[in-house]
């Protein structure tokens, strides 16, 4: 398993645990894309692992190349039966390209998500499509994701499994806190995606200033671990009684913060899934999303980054919040078990058909 970022750790942990219960002990390769990622915080410290030094870079394509170069010799040394990557990061694509170069089968957890725009999100859309083209096993979280893959004619097997990011919510969703009457509405905000750096981030900050200044709600901003981005957000917004900053939160802390909020504003993909599953209203600070199922559930809305549109949407939602569908569009919280069962059957069938052979790296 290739793990580079916190979302990858969150979404691969249920798969790793389920594989372990089936006697298929995974080995984890931590790329170092998020350097402070601690496996113990995600229940991944009990698995054998390699630690690489490939911290994230300003140019994600350069990071893909660095991860590929670092992972390839390890794959050729340990010769795994299968490489698993998750999502759309540069670590995931680097691991996928290393698997292809080593001639090792590839599985993609969370395959088939599409915004149908190469620039939104960038570079995630092109990275995810490139991984899907290489994958032998594609675990689509929804029927819509599977339909995207069928339309593209991918060569690998496609299985609809649900999203493994929903699995941890089964034990966390009961922690919702009832807010005291008279408290100002609490708005939880995160903003980190590359397409929102620059003018879009300025626009979001302008909207938050209006919301705080007009006492529409109390704005609580969770800063991203990227220090340059966190510094930029602090420079744009004055801290005070109506705007506060929080350091980066762990997964359970973030879920708790969502459950304690009246409204969430975020450009995060994972938070769209979590909000839909938890029934927490969320405004998506993006023009497009690769998770339209969240919008269809009724509790999530695309609002973009234009200040007046954001402010109008916040007023409207706080005045009459919509109810999310009672059924999560991203599965029932058992995706990890489904993925592990499919992998176990696929490996058994592969072993029965032909003896395992040492892969021969591709030449260019």
NUNU-625721 format. One record per residue (C-alpha): x, y, z; residue in one letter. Coordinates in Angstrom, 2 decimals. Each point is the difference from the previous one (the first is absolute). Last residue first. Example, Ala and Ser with C-alpha at 12.3 -4.5 7.8 and 13.67 -1.06 7.14 Angstrom:
2
(fifi (13.67; -1.06; 7.14); S) (fifi (-1.37; -3.44; 0.66); A) 
END
This chain:
364
(fifi (11.98; 2.75; -21.92); X) (fifi (0.56; -3.36; 1.66); X) (fifi (-2.60; -1.66; 2.13); X) (fifi (1.01; -1.76; 3.18); X) (fifi (-0.24; -3.81; -0.07); X) (fifi (-2.34; -1.41; 2.59); X) (fifi (0.98; -3.13; 1.95); X) (fifi (-2.50; -2.73; -0.74); X) (fifi (-2.98; -1.34; 1.92); X) (fifi (-1.27; -3.28; -1.31); X) (fifi (-2.94; 0.31; -2.40); X) (fifi (-3.76; -0.41; -0.01); X) (fifi (-0.42; -1.07; 3.60); X) (fifi (2.08; 2.89; 1.31); X) (fifi (-2.05; 2.50; -2.01); X) (fifi (-3.25; -1.47; 1.30); X) (fifi (1.24; 0.15; 3.58); X) (fifi (1.25; 3.57; -0.47); X) (fifi (-3.35; 1.12; -1.44); X) (fifi (-1.96; -1.70; 2.78); X) (fifi (2.07; 1.63; 2.74); X) (fifi (-0.11; 3.37; -1.76); X) (fifi (-3.78; -0.17; -0.30); X) (fifi (-0.37; -0.90; 3.68); X) (fifi (2.34; 2.83; 1.02); X) (fifi (-1.95; 2.54; -2.05); X) (fifi (-3.30; -1.12; 1.48); X) (fifi (1.36; 0.12; 3.54); X) (fifi (1.39; 3.51; -0.48); X) (fifi (-3.25; 1.21; -1.56); X) (fifi (-2.10; -0.90; 3.05); X) (fifi (-1.15; 3.49; 1.03); X) (fifi (-3.38; -0.06; -1.75); X) (fifi (0.90; 1.66; -3.27); X) (fifi (0.84; 3.32; -1.59); X) (fifi (-3.51; 1.29; -0.70); X) (fifi (-0.66; -0.01; 3.76); X) (fifi (-3.62; -0.86; 0.74); X) (fifi (-2.16; 2.34; 2.09); X) (fifi (0.20; 2.60; -2.76); X) (fifi (1.26; 3.31; 1.29); X) (fifi (-2.41; 2.52; 1.48); X) (fifi (0.11; 3.56; -1.22); X) (fifi (0.84; 2.90; 2.25); X) (fifi (-2.53; 2.85; 0.11); X) (fifi (1.38; 3.28; 1.36); X) (fifi (3.55; -1.24; 0.46); X) (fifi (-0.05; -1.41; -3.50); X) (fifi (-1.31; 3.19; -1.61); X) (fifi (2.39; 2.30; 1.82); X) (fifi (2.96; -2.23; -0.86); X) (fifi (-1.08; -0.18; -3.65); X) (fifi (-0.29; 3.77; -0.29); X) (fifi (3.46; 0.43; 1.54); X) (fifi (1.58; -2.52; -2.35); X) (fifi (-1.63; 1.55; -3.07); X) (fifi (1.12; 3.46; 1.07); X) (fifi (3.61; -1.14; 0.44); X) (fifi (0.50; -1.95; -3.26); X) (fifi (1.79; -3.25; 0.98); X) (fifi (-2.22; -2.78; -1.35); X) (fifi (-3.38; -0.76; 1.57); X) (fifi (-0.49; -3.73; -0.56); X) (fifi (-2.61; -1.29; 2.45); X) (fifi (-0.11; -2.93; 2.45); X) (fifi (-2.95; -1.17; 2.09); X) (fifi (-2.29; -1.19; -2.78); X) (fifi (1.45; -3.45; -0.73); X) (fifi (0.43; 1.02; -3.65); X) (fifi (2.84; 2.37; 0.87); X) (fifi (1.93; -2.79; 1.71); X) (fifi (-0.57; -2.28; -3.01); X) (fifi (1.65; 2.69; -2.12); X) (fifi (3.40; -1.07; 1.43); X) (fifi (2.50; 1.06; -2.66); X) (fifi (-0.93; 3.59; 0.77); X) (fifi (-0.16; 3.22; -1.96); X) (fifi (0.08; 3.73; 0.77); X) (fifi (1.57; -0.46; 3.41); X) (fifi (-0.55; 1.24; 3.54); X) (fifi (-2.47; -2.80; 0.79); X) (fifi (-2.67; 1.05; 2.52); X) (fifi (-0.67; -2.72; 2.58); X) (fifi (-2.99; -1.00; 2.12); X) (fifi (0.78; -2.85; 2.46); X) (fifi (-2.08; -3.14; -0.56); X) (fifi (2.88; -2.23; 1.07); X) (fifi (0.27; -1.96; -3.26); X) (fifi (-0.39; 3.04; -2.26); X) (fifi (2.41; 1.99; 2.17); X) (fifi (2.54; -2.82; -0.10); X) (fifi (-0.05; -0.31; -3.79); X) (fifi (0.28; 3.75; -0.54); X) (fifi (2.68; 0.08; 2.70); X) (fifi (2.08; -2.45; -2.03); X) (fifi (0.01; 2.29; -3.02); X) (fifi (1.13; 3.08; 1.90); X) (fifi (-0.92; 3.46; -1.34); X) (fifi (-1.70; 0.90; 3.27); X) (fifi (-2.74; 1.99; 1.69); X) (fifi (-1.74; -1.86; 2.84); X) (fifi (-3.28; 1.09; 1.62); X) (fifi (-1.53; -0.22; 3.47); X) (fifi (3.13; -1.55; 1.45); X) (fifi (0.44; -2.46; 2.89); X) (fifi (-0.17; -3.06; -2.27); X) (fifi (2.63; 1.51; -2.29); X) (fifi (2.32; 0.70; 2.91); X) (fifi (-0.38; -3.59; 1.24); X) (fifi (0.82; -1.28; -3.50); X) (fifi (3.08; 2.23; -0.04); X) (fifi (1.14; -1.22; 3.41); X) (fifi (-0.43; -3.63; -1.07); X) (fifi (2.08; 0.62; -3.12); X) (fifi (2.78; 1.97; 1.69); X) (fifi (-0.21; 3.77; -0.11); X) (fifi (2.36; 2.55; -1.56); X) (fifi (0.34; 3.05; 2.28); X) (fifi (-3.17; 1.97; 0.67); X) (fifi (-0.62; 3.61; -0.93); X) (fifi (-2.70; 2.35; 1.24); X) (fifi (-2.21; 2.60; -1.63); X) (fifi (-2.96; 1.60; 1.85); X) (fifi (1.75; 0.92; 3.27); X) (fifi (3.20; 0.94; -1.83); X) (fifi (2.60; -1.22; -2.46); X) (fifi (0.37; 2.26; -3.04); X) (fifi (-0.16; -1.83; -3.33); X) (fifi (2.25; 0.23; -3.05); X) (fifi (3.35; -0.36; 1.77); X) (fifi (-1.24; -3.00; 1.97); X) (fifi (-1.08; -1.65; -3.24); X) (fifi (3.41; 0.60; -1.58); X) (fifi (1.83; -1.37; 3.05); X) (fifi (-2.07; -3.20; -0.13); X) (fifi (0.75; -0.38; -3.71); X) (fifi (3.75; 0.47; 0.53); X) (fifi (-0.03; -2.39; 2.98); X) (fifi (-1.72; -2.88; -1.88); X) (fifi (-1.59; -1.76; 2.99); X) (fifi (-3.36; 1.59; -0.95); X) (fifi (-1.70; 2.37; 2.42); X) (fifi (-3.42; -0.73; 1.46); X) (fifi (-1.97; 3.25; -0.18); X) (fifi (-2.75; 0.71; 2.52); X) (fifi (-2.40; 2.74; -1.15); X) (fifi (-2.70; 1.13; 2.44); X) (fifi (-3.18; 0.75; -1.93); X) (fifi (-1.99; 2.71; -1.73); X) (fifi (1.57; 2.57; 2.33); X) (fifi (0.25; 2.52; -2.86); X) (fifi (3.78; 0.22; 0.37); X) (fifi (0.44; -3.76; 0.30); X) (fifi (-1.98; -0.85; -3.13); X) (fifi (1.49; 2.95; -1.89); X) (fifi (3.55; -0.96; 0.96); X) (fifi (-0.72; -3.62; -0.98); X) (fifi (-1.10; 1.12; -3.46); X) (fifi (3.20; 2.01; -0.52); X) (fifi (2.06; -3.00; 1.12); X) (fifi (-1.71; -2.18; -2.59); X) (fifi (0.78; 2.59; -2.67); X) (fifi (3.68; 0.23; 0.98); X) (fifi (0.21; -3.80; -0.12); X) (fifi (-1.43; 0.10; -3.52); X) (fifi (2.51; 2.66; -1.04); X) (fifi (3.05; -2.06; 0.95); X) (fifi (-0.38; -3.63; 1.08); X) (fifi (-3.43; -1.46; -0.66); X) (fifi (1.08; -2.27; -2.86); X) (fifi (2.62; -1.42; 2.34); X) (fifi (-2.51; -1.26; 2.56); X) (fifi (0.39; 1.24; 3.59); X) (fifi (-3.11; 1.56; 1.49); X) (fifi (-1.59; -1.08; 3.29); X) (fifi (-2.83; 1.79; 1.81); X) (fifi (-2.29; -0.90; 2.92); X) (fifi (-2.86; 2.47; 0.46); X) (fifi (-1.58; 0.15; 3.46); X) (fifi (-3.31; 1.81; 0.28); X) (fifi (-0.02; 2.36; 2.99); X) (fifi (-0.97; -1.67; 3.29); X) (fifi (-3.50; 0.97; 1.13); X) (fifi (-1.16; -3.56; 0.53); X) (fifi (2.79; -2.37; 0.99); X) (fifi (1.31; -2.31; -2.71); X) (fifi (-0.86; -3.69; 0.05); X) (fifi (3.18; -2.02; -0.48); X) (fifi (0.29; -2.75; -2.59); X) (fifi (2.18; -2.87; 1.22); X) (fifi (-2.10; -2.80; -1.49); X) (fifi (1.66; 0.41; -3.41); X) (fifi (3.42; -1.10; 1.28); X) (fifi (-0.27; -3.80; 0.21); X) (fifi (-1.59; -0.53; -3.43); X) (fifi (2.02; 2.91; -1.36); X) (fifi (3.15; -2.12; -0.31); X) (fifi (-1.48; -1.92; -2.99); X) (fifi (-1.07; 3.09; -1.98); X) (fifi (3.52; 0.62; -1.30); X) (fifi (-0.09; -3.54; -1.43); X) (fifi (-2.34; 1.23; -2.74); X) (fifi (-2.59; -2.48; -1.24); X) (fifi (1.02; -3.24; -1.69); X) (fifi (-0.95; 0.15; -3.68); X) (fifi (2.45; -2.31; -1.80); X) (fifi (1.75; 0.68; -3.32); X) (fifi (2.44; -2.54; -1.45); X) (fifi (2.80; 1.64; -1.98); X) (fifi (0.23; 0.99; -3.68); X) (fifi (-1.66; 3.41; 0.29); X) (fifi (-2.55; 0.73; -2.72); X) (fifi (-0.56; 3.68; 0.78); X) (fifi (-3.77; -0.37; 0.12); X) (fifi (0.34; -3.02; 2.26); X) (fifi (2.19; 2.02; 2.36); X) (fifi (-2.49; 2.84; 0.21); X) (fifi (-2.81; -2.51; 0.57); X) (fifi (1.94; -1.47; 2.94); X) (fifi (0.28; 3.46; 1.54); X) (fifi (-3.74; 0.49; -0.43); X) (fifi (-0.71; -3.38; 1.60); X) (fifi (1.91; 1.14; 3.06); X) (fifi (3.30; -0.51; 1.87); X) (fifi (1.82; -1.52; -2.98); X) (fifi (2.68; -2.55; 0.91); X) (fifi (2.08; -0.51; -3.13); X) (fifi (2.11; -3.14; -0.26); X) (fifi (2.55; -0.32; -2.83); X) (fifi (0.87; 3.70; 0.15); X) (fifi (2.12; 1.86; -2.58); X) (fifi (-2.74; 2.03; -1.70); X) (fifi (-1.60; 0.71; 3.38); X) (fifi (3.25; 1.50; 1.27); X) (fifi (0.19; 2.41; -2.96); X) (fifi (-3.62; 1.05; 0.51); X) (fifi (0.64; 0.70; 3.68); X) (fifi (3.08; 2.10; -0.79); X) (fifi (-1.81; 2.01; -2.71); X) (fifi (-2.83; 0.91; 2.38); X) (fifi (2.30; 0.63; 2.96); X) (fifi (2.22; 2.57; -1.69); X) (fifi (-2.05; 2.15; 0.15); X) (fifi (-3.57; -0.34; 1.25); X) (fifi (-1.37; 1.60; -2.04); X) (fifi (2.51; 0.49; -2.81); X) (fifi (-0.48; -3.28; -1.90); X) (fifi (-3.77; 0.43; 0.14); X) (fifi (-2.34; -2.98; -0.13); X) (fifi (-0.40; 0.15; 3.81); X) (fifi (0.73; -3.73; 0.09); X) (fifi (0.26; -2.67; 2.69); X) (fifi (0.73; -3.38; -1.61); X) (fifi (2.17; -1.71; 2.58); X) (fifi (-0.16; 0.35; 3.78); X) (fifi (2.51; -2.79; 0.77); X) (fifi (2.17; -0.79; -3.01); X) (fifi (1.60; -3.45; -0.27); X) (fifi (3.19; -0.59; -1.99); X) (fifi (1.63; -3.19; -1.26); X) (fifi (3.83; -0.05; 0.03); X) (fifi (1.99; 0.38; -3.24); X) (fifi (2.68; 2.10; 1.71); X) (fifi (-0.66; 3.01; -2.24); X) (fifi (-3.74; -0.32; 0.55); X) (fifi (0.45; -0.19; 3.77); X) (fifi (2.29; 3.06; -0.09); X) (fifi (-2.59; 1.88; -2.06); X) (fifi (-2.71; -0.84; 2.55); X) (fifi (2.20; 1.04; 2.92); X) (fifi (0.74; 3.36; -1.64); X) (fifi (-3.69; 0.44; -0.78); X) (fifi (-1.00; -0.65; 3.60); X) (fifi (2.78; 2.17; 1.40); X) (fifi (-0.97; 2.83; -2.37); X) (fifi (-3.51; -0.20; 1.44); X) (fifi (-3.17; -1.28; -1.66); X) (fifi (-1.69; -2.59; 2.14); X) (fifi (1.46; -3.11; 1.55); X) (fifi (2.86; -2.26; -1.03); X) (fifi (0.34; -3.75; 0.40); X) (fifi (2.86; -2.08; -1.44); X) (fifi (-0.54; -3.73; -0.48); X) (fifi (1.90; -3.28; 0.35); X) (fifi (2.93; 1.86; 1.52); X) (fifi (3.53; -0.42; -1.41); X) (fifi (2.02; 1.06; 3.09); X) (fifi (3.08; 1.20; -1.88); X) (fifi (-1.55; 1.10; -3.30); X) (fifi (-2.69; 1.85; 1.92); X) (fifi (2.66; 1.71; 2.11); X) (fifi (1.97; 1.01; -3.10); X) (fifi (-3.12; 1.62; -1.54); X) (fifi (-1.17; 1.97; 3.05); X) (fifi (2.69; 2.71; 0.08); X) (fifi (0.06; 0.74; -3.75); X) (fifi (-3.80; -0.01; -0.24); X) (fifi (-0.25; 2.28; 3.04); X) (fifi (2.45; 2.53; -1.48); X) (fifi (-1.73; -0.02; -3.39); X) (fifi (-3.41; 0.59; 1.57); X) (fifi (1.52; 2.80; 2.10); X) (fifi (1.26; 1.71; -3.15); X) (fifi (-3.54; -0.18; -1.37); X) (fifi (-1.34; 1.55; 3.20); X) (fifi (2.11; 3.16; -0.49); X) (fifi (0.11; 1.79; 3.37); X) (fifi (1.36; -3.16; 1.55); X) (fifi (-1.29; -2.51; 2.54); X) (fifi (2.58; -1.80; 2.09); X) (fifi (1.63; -3.09; -1.51); X) (fifi (2.08; -1.53; 2.78); X) (fifi (-1.09; -3.63; 0.14); X) (fifi (-1.08; -2.02; 3.02); X) (fifi (-0.54; -3.72; -0.55); X) (fifi (-2.62; -1.92; 1.92); X) (fifi (-1.03; -3.15; 1.81); X) (fifi (-3.53; 0.43; 1.40); X) (fifi (-0.81; 0.76; 3.63); X) (fifi (0.60; 3.73; -0.43); X) (fifi (-2.97; 0.46; -2.33); X) (fifi (-2.68; 0.86; 2.55); X) (fifi (-0.29; 3.55; -1.36); X) (fifi (1.77; 2.02; 2.69); X) (fifi (2.60; -2.75; 0.35); X) (fifi (1.02; 0.47; -3.65); X) (fifi (1.22; 3.55; 0.78); X) (fifi (-0.24; 2.36; -2.98); X) (fifi (2.33; 2.91; 0.72); X) (fifi (1.72; -0.13; -3.40); X) (fifi (-3.20; 0.17; -2.08); X) (fifi (1.50; -1.18; -3.28); X) (fifi (2.24; -2.30; 2.09); X) (fifi (-0.41; -2.98; -2.32); X) (fifi (-1.28; -2.41; 2.62); X) (fifi (0.25; -3.49; -1.52); X) (fifi (-2.24; -2.42; 1.86); X) (fifi (0.29; -3.79; -0.02); X) (fifi (-3.33; -1.81; 0.11); X) (fifi (-0.67; -3.16; 2.02); X) (fifi (-2.41; -2.20; -1.92); X) (fifi (-1.19; -2.28; 2.80); X) (fifi (-3.66; 0.90; -0.54); X) (fifi (-0.09; 2.20; 3.09); X) (fifi (3.08; 1.77; -1.35); X) (fifi (-1.79; 0.76; -3.26); X) (fifi (-2.86; 1.57; 1.96); X) (fifi (2.40; 2.14; 2.04); X) (fifi (1.87; 1.17; -3.10); X) (fifi (-3.26; 0.85; -1.77); X) (fifi (-1.37; 1.91; 2.99); X) (fifi (3.34; 1.87; 0.27); X) (fifi (0.12; 0.91; -3.70); X) (fifi (-2.55; 2.82; 0.22); X) (fifi (1.42; 1.79; 3.02); X) (fifi (3.64; -0.47; -1.06); X) (fifi (-0.78; 1.25; -3.50); X) (fifi (-1.81; 3.02; 1.45); X) (fifi (3.09; 0.72; 2.17); X) (fifi (2.38; -0.02; -2.95); X) (fifi (2.68; -2.20; -1.56); X) (fifi (-1.02; -3.61; 0.45); X) (fifi (0.85; -2.67; -2.59); X) (fifi (-1.30; -3.43; 0.96); X) 
END
